[in-house]
Amino acid sequence: MKSLLKFITCGSVDDGKSTLIGHMLYDAKLIFADQKKALEMDSKIGSTGGELDYSLLLDGLMAEREQGITIDVAYRYFTTEKRSFIVADTPGHEEYTRNMAVGASFAELAILLIDASAGVMVQTKRHLRICALMGIRHFVFVVNKMDLTGYDKDVYYKIKKDIEQLTDDMDIDSLYVIPVSATKGDNITNPSENMKWFDGSPLLSYLEEIEIEDNSGDGGFVMPVQRVCRPDYSFRGFQGQVERGSISTGDEIISYPSGEKASVKELYILDKKTERAVAGQPLTIVIDREMDISRGCVIASGRKVSVNNLFKGKMLWLDDEPLKMGKSYYLKVGTKKVPASVIRIRYKIDVNTGNHIACDTLVKNEIGVVEVMLAEKTVFAPFDDIREIGCYILIDSESNMTSACGVVEHELRRGQNIVWQDMDVTRKLREEKLGQHARTVWFTGLSGAGKSTLANALEKRLIMMGRHTMILDGDNVRHGLNNNLGFTDSDRSENIRRIAEASKLLNDAGIIVMVSCIAPYDRDRRNAKKIIGDSFREIYVSTSIEECEKRDVKGLYEKARRNEIPNFTGVSSEYQVPDHADLVIDTTGRDVEECVDEIMDKLGL
């Protein structure tokens, strides 16, 4: 059986990626007669002056043909006498880096094209680091358009030296630098008559001969559970794809994260019973005892995995919106999807130099090293150890768009060492001692809506009733606990998170807490509710912006409209109205005590 090589073509825009693969397929006679005829017809209309435009074999979208660029990832399967191939032809534009990363995630080898007349570009460096991030360790640098330089060997050797310096600090298993002309066909399938000074193999011959080590069969068995199969009461099987190693009937397995052990009773590949299964096969496992195993669990044997809620990893940020530390995202690793937050950005990586740069956010197409906290203990492994449960994506919890992709470097031990300590004096005992039920009453609304006024009046009413209370006012908290935060989106999210954590601690002490805080974003209020739990009560003070401006004795709205105050909620920054507030109060023309009566009645304080 022929071996299979999966590779990707990437590099800067217009370096000739599609043309290179198209010419390779054409010269090696790996296209059908009708494709050849269609190529000849299509090439008469375009920018090649009637010559064959080999890129048309891969650029299938109408927009790609109109603009002469690659937008989407084009996958092509072809086979020669020596080997089978799957190639992912990816876009070079910075705007489509997301698509390039998708292609890199499946590949074992990367072909990076460089325009000989332009040299190494920033996007080439970025693609190199993304490929390395995705676990690619075999690289071919194709110095293309040598015909435009008169096949000058000095140009090639200068670029080759730049490449060697660029990859000097990277973990690479193989590196091959070859001069070609994708349009003329030099050094693609046959040695070039124009570059006899180059004594290496043509590109196709090199791809046919390179050995890519397959480690999927090494070590122990690993299978993330995709589905529990229960057609009737007598059968219960756990289904997934074998990612590492092999398994046989009678072997002992461990289910993670529980750590429970069992023996394999039966194995099925599709609907056929078998005694043994190996990496790459779809498998159903039946065990000899009842265990709590569901989608997201990992079944393993003889292989170490991590069960933790904290890890360090590399991350490629893909979203148009910057990364917000503390914001709740969804993280998908293996078959598990779990709420997660980036709690620290250690540094970002300069794509030109590889230097580490201190930062507090990541923007689109930047690569950084981060610390990620998960909402629950989850199964993962270092990417270099078990690729399939060592890579992850980060999903925006509101849009469901993929915000980032990355790899796990290692678990952080403090995630295991930090354990919640149960105390003898519980929240219930404290509430009984104080004679009250702890609550967090969260007032949200525009500046000047009356949040602080209502919180203050409510606290006075509760104190008169003998209750124990505390107000956390948004402005006051920024003088102390949150004095290091500004008003960017990420800082605002962190501001709300800290106030919510403080409220939870006060609730655990049995205290009734009033929070007066604009909290403009729904996601942050939902995160606050998740932190505080059932004690959370949201009051939306719905006073109109016109009324708020009338009450603005400090002139903040006027200054904001003169652009003297940036990111001012209601003027230059959005306020998202709560959809499911426990109570909505418009203070326009209403007596404060009347509003407090309504709060006391509706919230049962």
Secondary structure, 3 states (H helix, E strand, C coil): CCCEEEEEEEECCCCCHHHHHHHHHHHCCCCCHHHHHHHHHHCCCCCCCCCCCHHHHCCCCHHHHHHCCCCCCEEEEEECCCCEEEEEECCCCHHHHHHHHHHHCCCCEEEEEEECCCCCCHHHHHHHHHHHHCCCCEEEEEEECHHHHCCCHHHHHHHHHHHHHHCCCCCCCEEEEEECECCCCECCCCCCCCCCCCCCCCHHHHHHHCCCCCCCCCCCEEEECCEEECCCCCCCEEEEECCECEEECCCEEEEECCCEEEEEEEEEECCEEECEEECCCEEEEEECCCCCCCCCCEEEECCCCEEEEEEEEEEEECCCCCCCCCCCEEEEECCEEEEEEEEEEEEEECCCCCCEECCCCCCCCCEEEEEEEEEEEEEECCCCCCHHHCEEEEEECCCCCEEEEEEEEEECCHHHHCCCCCCCCCHHHHHHHHCCCCCEEEEECCCCCCHHHHHHHHHHHHHHCCCCEEEEEHHHHCCCCCCCCCCCHHHHHHHHHHHHHHHHHHHHCCCEEEEECCCCCHHHHHHHHHHHHHHEEEEEECCCHHHHHHCCCCCHHHHHHCCCCCCCECCCECCCCCCCCCEEECCCCCCHHHHHHHHHHHHCC
